[in-house]
Amino acid sequence: MNNHLGHLILRGNAVFLLAASAGGFVSDVRGIFFGLGPVARVVAEAPWSGLGFIEAHGLAFIIGILMWRSQASRSWHLAAAAIHVLLGTANLVFWQFFIVTDMLIVGYVTTVLHAAFVGLQSVAAVADTSRASLIGSSPEPRRSLQ
């Protein structure tokens, strides 16, 4: 895998995070502050519980911006994979949220895309490591302090 392809994977990942988090954030604000939309059903009795929704979608948006601007490197690919492991696992653990809010399509699409980006970013990370060792750009050996 070349550096350009790794960069495209990070950019695609960023677009997904930016779009999904922006949509989630708008849905959160509508539900928490205006009692509208599917999230309103969840936060109606405890609007302060929306804190986690706002934080999660806001942070995902910020990470999407950082990912868009990042260079293709093994560390960014691994970080991106870890982000999607977290977000995809949260979707699965709290799947009832998608049922209660009648947003199963959103749950299916986002969870499948989280899994896809775990795979793509992992492959890119491994390929980046392989490429570095093939061209001899491994770090210098550590010298002893003797």
C-alpha positions in Angstrom: 0.0 0.0 0.0 1.5 3.4 -0.9 1.4 6.5 1.1 -1.2 8.1 -1.1 -3.7 5.2 -0.5 -3.1 5.4 3.3 -3.8 9.2 3.1 -7.0 8.5 1.2 -8.1 6.0 3.8 -7.6 8.6 6.5 -9.5 11.2 4.5 -12.4 8.9 3.9 -12.4 8.1 7.6 -12.4 11.8 8.4 -15.4 12.4 6.1 -17.3 9.7 7.8 -16.5 10.9 11.3 -17.3 14.5 10.4 -20.6 13.7 8.7 -21.8 11.2 11.4 -20.8 13.3 14.3 -22.4 16.5 12.8 -25.6 14.6 12.3 -25.5 13.1 15.8 -24.8 16.5 17.3 -27.7 18.1 15.5 -30.0 15.3 16.6 -28.7 15.6 20.2 -29.3 19.4 20.3 -32.8 19.0 18.9 -33.7 16.3 21.4 -32.0 17.7 24.5 -32.9 21.4 24.1 -36.1 21.4 22.0 -37.7 18.0 22.7 -37.7 17.1 19.0 -36.6 14.0 17.2 -35.6 10.6 18.3 -33.2 11.6 21.0 -36.0 13.4 22.8 -37.5 10.1 23.8 -34.3 9.1 25.6 -33.5 12.4 27.4 -37.0 13.6 28.2 -36.9 12.5 31.8 -33.2 13.4 32.3 -32.0 16.1 29.9 -28.6 16.3 31.7 -28.0 12.8 30.4 -27.4 14.4 27.0 -24.0 15.5 28.3 -22.4 12.3 27.0 -24.1 12.6 23.6 -22.9 16.2 23.1 -19.4 15.3 24.3 -19.1 12.2 22.2 -20.3 13.7 19.0 -18.3 16.9 19.6 -15.1 15.0 20.2 -15.7 12.7 17.2 -16.0 15.9 15.1 -12.7 17.3 16.4 -11.0 14.0 15.8 -12.4 14.0 12.2 -10.8 17.4 11.7 -7.5 16.2 13.0 -7.7 13.1 10.9 -8.4 15.1 7.8 -5.2 17.1 8.4 -3.0 14.2 9.5 -0.2 12.6 7.5 -0.5 8.9 6.7 1.6 7.1 9.3 1.4 4.0 11.3 0.6 5.9 14.5 -2.3 7.7 12.8 -3.6 4.5 11.3 -3.5 2.7 14.7 -5.1 5.7 16.4 -7.9 5.8 13.8 -8.5 2.0 14.2 -8.6 2.4 18.0 -11.2 5.2 17.7 -13.4 3.0 15.6 -13.0 0.1 17.9 -14.3 2.3 20.7 -17.2 3.8 18.8 -18.3 0.6 17.2 -18.1 -1.3 20.5 -20.2 1.5 22.1 -22.8 1.1 19.4 -23.0 -2.6 20.0 -23.0 -2.4 23.8 -25.7 0.3 23.7 -27.7 -1.1 20.8 -30.9 -0.6 22.7 -30.5 3.1 22.0 -31.0 2.5 18.3 -34.1 0.4 19.0 -35.7 2.9 21.5 -35.1 5.9 19.2 -36.2 3.9 16.1 -32.9 4.6 14.4 -31.9 1.1 13.5 -30.7 2.1 10.0 -28.4 4.6 11.6 -27.1 1.9 14.0 -26.5 -0.6 11.2 -24.8 1.9 8.8 -22.5 3.5 11.5 -21.6 0.2 13.1 -20.7 -1.4 9.8 -18.6 1.6 8.8 -16.9 1.6 12.2 -15.9 -2.0 11.6 -14.8 -1.3 8.0 -12.6 1.5 9.2 -11.1 -0.7 11.9 -10.1 -3.1 9.1 -8.9 -0.5 6.6 -6.9 1.4 9.2 -5.4 -1.8 10.5 -4.3 -3.0 7.0 -2.9 0.5 6.4 -0.9 0.4 9.7 0.5 -3.0 8.9 1.4 -2.0 5.3 3.0 1.2 6.6 5.2 -0.9 8.9 6.1 -3.4 6.1 7.0 -0.6 3.7 9.3 1.1 6.3 11.2 -2.1 6.9 11.5 -2.9 3.2 13.2 0.4 2.4 15.5 0.3 5.4 14.1 3.2 7.3 14.0 1.4 10.6 15.2 3.4 13.6 18.9 3.4 14.6 19.8 0.7 17.1 20.1 1.9 20.7 23.6 2.5 21.9 24.7 1.2 25.3 25.6 3.8 28.0 28.9 2.1 28.8 
